[in-house]
Every structure is written in structure tokens, then in C-alpha cells.
Amino acid sequence: MKVVFFEDVEGTAQVGEVKEVKNGFYRNFLLPRGIAGPTSRDNLQRANSLAQKEARRQEKLDSEARSVADRIQGYTVTIEARVGETGRLFGSVTNRDVAEKLNASAGVSIDAHTILLAEPIREIGRRPVTVKFTRNVSSEVIVDVQPDEASRPVVAKLLAEREAEAKAAEAAAKAAAEAAAKAAAEAGDDTQPSGE
């Protein structure tokens, strides 16, 4: 069924759009909530008027958000967290933690819901995080999770162990490569015809 939308429906349509939807979706969700209606001339005019009003509102929101987005673009937020024996954090760093630290250090007012983290951060290190202010304006900040004062010796020990393991793996790979080269050289000597 073809309908015109009077409101945005995330993942489906924006205000003013005409879309084909399933009959049940229209009857059970869109119609009772007044979100969409049939594509009559009056409904199309109403939706067009609402779309123009929404476009003006969205442009105003975008212009306000751009000033904050430009200020924090590329900004690095450092968060100290407690680290366990395995190198993982006790607990995790969430979008709320990032928002609080960003607001305090950058002097901006950002809602935690605008910070897009697929899942909470559970390991130390740097990673880019997107801050989505509006559907058209977003910015990227760097979140640097560092061990707190009490966890630094644990992290130093873990890094030393990892470095030793990497060196041992490199030595083993080098020895294996040399053994393979030696075996190939010996096999090459056996297959060469004797000079009769």
C-alpha cells in the first residue's frame, strides 16, 4: 500500500516521503499513531508542508551542531581506568564516561546518547569514536584509555611478557625458516644428477 509519511520513522521513511508499505504495518502501526496516511491530494499537501517545516528545523539544528562538532573534531579524550592481571579493564568505559570526560575537558555540552559506541570499551588503547549530533552532522574524537596509577605496574609487566613472547615467536619462526631452507637445500642436493 502506498502511503505518505507525516513523521520520520527511523529505518523506514522521513516526513513527506511516499513509500510502499505492507498493509499490516500501515493498519497496525502507522495509521493508529497518525504517522502516515493514504496518498490523497490533501495528505500530500499536508506532508509537503510538514516536510518543509522539518527541513527548516533540521537546518537550524545542523548549524548549531556544526559549531560544537568543529570544536571537538579530532579531540583526544584520555580516560584512566583500573586494569586487571589479564590486561582487561575492571568494568568498562561507556558512552556516558566518554561524554562526561569530553564535557569536562573540552568545555562543551554533549549528551551521552550522541556518542556511538558499538559496545563498551574493555581494553586499554586508543580508538576513534563517532559523536553524532544530528542525522547530518557528526564528528570523530579519539578515546585514549590509559591504566590508572595502581594498574601501571601490572600493565608494564604484561607489556614485557608480550614483548618476550613476540621475540620468542620471532626466533622460532626464524629457526623454522632456516630449518626449512636447510631441508630444501639438502633435498636439492639429493635430486641433482651425478656428473658421470
Secondary structure, DSSP 8 states (H G I E B T S, - for coil): -EEEESS-BTTTB-TT-EEE--HHHIIIIIHHHTSEEE--HHHHHHHHHHHHHHHHHHHHHHHHHHHHHHHHTT-EEEEEE-B-TTSEEEEEE-HHHHHHHHHHHH-----GGGEE-SS-EEE-EEEEEEEE-SSS-EEEEEEEEEE-GGGHHHHHHHHHHHHHHHHHHHHHHHHHHHHHHHHHHHHHHHHS----
